Amino acid sequence: MGRPREFDVDEALQTAMELFWRKGYEGTSLNDLTEGMGITKPSLYGYFGNKEELFRKALDRYERTKLCFLERALAEPKARAVAEKVLKGFADIQTDCSTPSGCMAVSGALAGGEAAAHVQKSLLESRQRPERLLTERFQRAADEGDLPKGQDPAELAQYIMTISQGTAVQAASGADRDALYRVIETSLKCWPKDTD
């Protein structure tokens, strides 16, 4: 019989995700990880790989568990409702009291040297995915006449994601959900309207 595992893998990965989310990739030490996860360094390396591999697994968990609202938001029938649901979905996870404030993909990207170049690339890809999905959805809206003629779907998606990244920084600085919702309401006043 094999040796029983000395820790709960799912729980350990959740802890790693929260540590990286709170402190960023470079700010989270191996000691932070092993102490927080309740495992030894050999167990960390043996089950999760090195710190960078663990970070990627934690980022994947973040996307699977925290960004699942995107699919529902993208299914809204009107583009403006899509934008509102996306922005409020991000604000909800950024201010969830059961997890760190802000956004793991934004917090991890705010600082980083050359040693973390591969991690920065993973974070960039993580931030680009929702923007790409929004661009595709807004292109469909444009094709259906749900956006004014001449409105660039990619620019609109970039605008929405820039607002969500700004609310992430605000949440990490202590802003609560109501404050973020007010920012969202103000930003949606700029939603494109037909000028004909």
SULNORPE-V242431 format. One line per field, one symbol per residue. phi: phi as a letter, one per 20 degrees, with the letter a starting at -180 (. if undefined). psi: psi as a letter, one per 30 degrees, with the letter a starting at -180 (. if undefined). Layout:
# SULNORPE-V242431
phi=???
psi=???
This chain:
# SULNORPE-V242431
phi=.ffffebeffffffffgfffffdmfffeeffgffffemcefgfgffednfgffffffffffgffeddffggfffegfdfffggfffffffffffcffecgfncgfegfefbreffdgffgffffffffgfffffgffffffffenecfgnfegfffffffffffffffffffeofefffffffffffffegfcfdf
psi=klkkkgljeeeeeeeeeeeeeefleffjleeeeeeefhlleeeeeeefaaeeeeeeeeeeeeeeffgffeeeeffkfkeeeeeeeeeeeeeeffgkfflllakefeefffkkaefgeeeeeeeeeeffeeeeeeeeefeeeeefgflkkfkjeeeeeeeeeeeeeeeeeeefgfkleeeeeeeeeeeffgkklkg.
